């Protein structure tokens, strides 16, 4: 481009000089001569343009280098941004996963707390029921007794029916049985269970007893010992008694009964529940 500009300037000068020679325009120059000053001026103008072009190219190169440098910086920034976005996306996924885990844990904790609350409620209800039962049991009369007849062996026979006095008291909760009289007295209205048994080892002898509720006979059993050893019998009964009712055992007249330290003949009873 520079060479073309110089060539063009020289050409114009030559053309201009030739025109002056033809018309003899007061220069006094001959044909074939050219204006050295014009060529010099054209050369100087070309050199100035060449210097300007060099400066422009230098500036353009600098601008290009700066553009390349900026492009590289932009690419690096874009790469950094891409990496940051990837990290951010990964972090967001981790946060979402942790949030899901926390939600699951919270749900499990809430379920456990609800279950614990339900268990505590049931426990409280059970404790209240136990306390109520304990109060009822504390308020409910406790009545039970058991006594053996004697350690002296045979009792009877007597000519008339005789109330037996079971003098060997094993248990007497509530003190409702009297070993002095042989009579049980109901302390409260309720259902009572009684059990008796009889034993005899004398030959050719009848043994038998009767259970009375107040003045009414409720039960009787007996057996005969024909001399082959011993006889025994037992029975039980459930009675509803009013407060103050009595229960006792009667040895049938002309019958005998036996007891010793082995406690073969027993009278027992207890309160099942008040009514």
Secondary structure by P-SEA (a helix, b strand, c coil): caaaaaaaaaaaaaaaaaaaaaaccccccccccccaaaaaaaaaaaaaaaaaaaaaaaaaaaaaaaaaaaaaaaaaaaaaaaaaaaaaaaaaaaaaaaaaaaaaaaaaaaaaaaaaaaaaaaaaaaaaaaaaaaaaaaacccccccccccccccccccccbbbbbbccccccccccccccccbbbbcccbbbbbbbbbbbccccccccbbbbccccccccccccccccccccccccccccccccccccccccccbbbbbcccccccccccccccc
